[in-house]
Amino acid sequence: MRKLLVAFVAVMAMVAVQAGEKVGVVQINWEHEYQQILKAGFLNTGAKLGVDVTIEITQMSPERTVRAAENLIAAGCKAIICAPGDISSWEAVYQLCEDAGVYLVNDGSPQEIRPKATPFIGTDSYAAGRKAAEFAAPWIQKNYPDAVTVAHLTLPLFTDCVARNKGFVETLTKLLPNTKIKFVDENGSGAREPAMTAMENLLQGNPEIQVVFGCNDDSALGAMSALLGANKDPNKTLLMGVDGTVASFEAIQAGGMFQMDAAQLPYTYAEMHMTRAVQLIRGEKKMEEFVAGGHIFMDPPAVTKDNVAQYLPDIKRYLGQ
């Protein structure tokens, strides 16, 4: 009887440890390939580290972001990896986690460094825009050296997209001081169908558009549909995006107007975020150590027809293709 009691106590202790090792993830959506790869990284890394992972989806709604954090805290998560809907929702989630004694990990977009949240790990979004401009500048000098109309599809509420567009516009302006650049922009909502509509609207007022930068790949791919629908010459039109999705890489590989993508590394980011969350839960690391290290901005590789074959297999593997 005593042996059974000891065994029962041991089992219950193990269950208690497992129950305490829950990590919550507040993710934007599962529609975009970037988010699908991020999800795979969270789940796979969580499984390797032996923790239970629960994911809440917000569709970039600030209200749903806060509600997701509340749900995860109520479910017993000891750490939350959060992609904020906006600055105010991040502040609300920060306060919720601080009050509940839950560790907070900053995913999605960099926020102000605070003592109770790990700093951001992810793409240097300004650099992504800068790399697109650096690719576009010689193409413009060759094809439209005197004057060019450049469209960029935006996502105004998402700080990363704002930074990408800023990096693109500022760098292109600097690199082409002798070219008259007309910039036009439209909110493409970060999704293919609204991005196609946004591009169609831009073309109505600016049929001469020669260069397009999408703040993410779905924006660029939606724009490409509109450009092809308007019979734009693929040899005289340049399209670029940011993310590193299968569809964008295959479009680059096929040749045509989609020629460059600033590729993010979502699987790597997810691994690093989940590892940090588990280290904090298990007391292997202190929050102060991560805070002292500051944000980690990773330089996105510029993927073109010359090197796309190096990147495509890994992306397909992450997606189970």
N, C-alpha and C positions, 0 to 999 in steps of 0.2 A: 504493500500500500504506500509506503514511504517513497519507494522508487517511482511509482506512478505519480505521486504528488510532485516530486522533484522534476520529473519529465514534463508534467503539466505546467509548472511554473516556468521552466525553461522555454517551452513553446510560447507561452503568453508573453514572456519577455521579448522573444524574437518578433512576435506580432506587434508588440508595442513599438519596437525600434522601426519596423517597416512602416507602421502607421505614421510615425513621426517624420518619415523621409518622403514627403510629397512635395513635388515642385510644380507650381502653376505657371502657365505661359499665356500671356495676353497677346494674341497675334492678330494682324490686320484682317487677313482673309486666307482662303485656300484656293482661290481661283488662279492667281498668278503663279507661274512656274517658280519664281523666286521664293514665294511663300511656301510652295509645296516642298521645295528643297530644304528650306528652313525647318519646316515641320518634320521632315525625315531626319534631319540632324538632331533636333530636340529629342525625338522619340528613340532613335538609335543610341544616342549618347546616354540618355536616361536609363535605357535598358542595360547598357554595358556597366553603368555605375550602380545599378541596383536600386533605382528610385522609381516611384510611381509618378508619371507625368500626366497632368490634366491641362488641356488647351481650351481656351475661350476665344471666340472670334468676335471682332468688334465692327468690321466694315468701316473702320476709321471714324466711328462715331465717338465723340468725347463722352457722351452719357453712357454708352455701352462699355467704354473702357473702364470707367469707374465701377459700373455694375459688375463687370467681369472680375475685377480685383476683389470686390466684396464677396462674390460667390466663391472664389478660390480661397480666401481667408476663412470663410465659413466652412469650407470643405476640409480644412486642416492643413493647407499648404504652408510649409515653413519658409519657402522662398518663392518669389514671383519674378519671372522674366517678362518685362513689359515693353511693348512697342506703343508709345503714347499716341493718343488721338490728336492731341495738341498740348501746348504748354500748361493750360489750366487743368486738363485731365491728369497730366503727369504730376502736377502739384497735389491734386486730390489723392491719387494713388500713393504718392510718397507719404502723405499724412496718414492714410489708412494703414500702410505697412508699419510706419513708425509706432502708431498707437497699438497695433496688434503684436509688435515684436517680430515681424516677418521681414526677412531679407529681401531687398529689391535690387533687381539687375536691369540696367538700362540697355534695351535693345531698340532697333528701329531708327532712331535719330538721336543725335547727341543733345543732352539737356545740361543745364547748369550743374556743375559738380557739387554734390551735397554730401555730408558726412554719413548718411544712412542709406546710400545707394551706390552700387558699383558704377564707375564711369562707363561710357559707351565703348563698344567694340564694333567696328564696321567700316564701311567704305568711306573714304575721303570724297564726299559728294562734290565739293568744289573742284577737286582734281579730276573727277569724272567729266564734268563740263569742260574743264580746261583741255583734257585730252581730245575731246570731240572737236574743239576749236582748232587744236594743233593739227588734227587730221584734215579738217575742212579748209584751213587757210591755203595750203599749196594747191588744192583742187580748185578753189575759187580763183587764185592767181592765174591758173592755167586756162580756166573756162570763162570767167567773168571778171577780168582784172579791173575794169573801170567802175562797174556798179553791179550790185547783187541784192536780191530780196531774200531774206533769211527768216524762216518761221520757226518758232519754238513752242511746243505744246507743254503747258504748265500743269501743275497741281498745287494751287496756291496755299492750301492748308497744311501741306506736308513739307516740313522744314528741309528734308533732304532734297526734294525736287526744286525747292526755291534755291538752294545752294548750287545744284547742278546747273540750273539756268543762269545763275549769276556768274559761275565760272566760265560758262560757254560764251555769254555775251561780252563780258569784260576781256577775256583772252582774245576772242576774234577781233574785237575792236582794236586791241593793242597790236595784234599781228598784221593787220591790214590798214595801216594809217592812210594809204593813198587810194583805197577803194571806198566808194560810197556805199555804205551798207544800210539797207532799210530793214529794220527788225519789226516783225509782226508776231503777235502771240495770241493764244487762245487756251482756255482751260479744257484739257482733254480728259479730265477726271481719272487719268491713269488706267483706263480700260479701253479695249479695242473699239467697241461700237461708238461710244461717245467721242473717242479720239478721231474716228473716221468722220463723224459729223462735224467736229471742230475743224478738221482740215478742209472739209468741203466748204464750210463757211469762210475760212481764210482765202480759199481759192476764188470764191465769188468776188471778193474785193481786190484780190491780188493774184490774178491768173498767171503772172510771170514768176511766181515763187520758184527758186532754183535750189535752195538748201533748206532741209528740215532737220531739227533736233528734237527728238522725243525725250521727255524727262524720265521715261522708263520704256521698256521694250514694247509693252502693249500699246503705249502711245505711238511709238514709231511704226508698229505693224498696222495699227488702225489708220495712221496717216498714209502708209504705203497703199492701202486699199483705195483710199480717196485719190491719191496721186495717179495710180494706174487707171482708175475709173475716169479721170479727167484727161487720159491719154498723154500724160507727161512722159517725155522721152527719158528712159532709164539711163541713157548715156549722158544726158545733160541735167540730170537731177541727182542730188546727193542727199541720202537719208542716213541718220545715225541715231543710236539709242543708248540706253543704260540698263543693264541687268545681267545679261548672259544667259538667255533662254535658248531652248532647242530651236524654236521657230526662228529666232533672230539669227542664230548661228547657221541654220540651214539656208536662210535667205542670203546671208553673206556668201556662203559656199556656192550657191547657185549663180551668183553674179547678178548685176543689175544695180538699182539705185541704193539698196541697203548695203553700205560698204564698211561700216565700222560700229563696234559696240564696246562700250566701257563695261567690262564684266565684273560683277560683284562675286563674292565668295561666301554665299549664305550658309553652306554646310559647315565651313570652317567657323563662321561666327557662332552658329548654333552650338557646335562642340565646345567652344570656349565659354559661352554663356552658361551652358548646363554644367560644365566642370566647375565654374566659379560658384554657382548656386549650391552644388553638392558639397564643395569644400567649406562653404560657410555653414551649412547645416550641420556638418560633422565636426566643426571646430578645427578643421585642418588649416584654415586661413582666417584672418581677421579682416573685417570690412576696411579697417584703417589702411591695410596694406594695398588693397585695390584702389582706394581713394587717392592715396599718395602717388600711385602710378599714373593717374590721369587717364584721359581718353586714349584709345588705341585706334588710330585712323590707318586703314590699309589702302595702299595704292592700287586702284583697279587697272588690270592689264587692258591695253587697247587691242581688241580682237578684230582682225581684218582677214581678207581672203588668204593672205600669206601664212597665217598661223592658226586659223580657226580649227583645223583638223587636230590640233593639240588639245583643245578644250572640249570639243563636242562629246567624246566618249564618256568623260567623267560626269557631265551633266545628265546624259541619258541613264547612266548607272544610278545616280542619286534618285532619279524618277522611276526607276525600275523598268526602264525601256530596254 
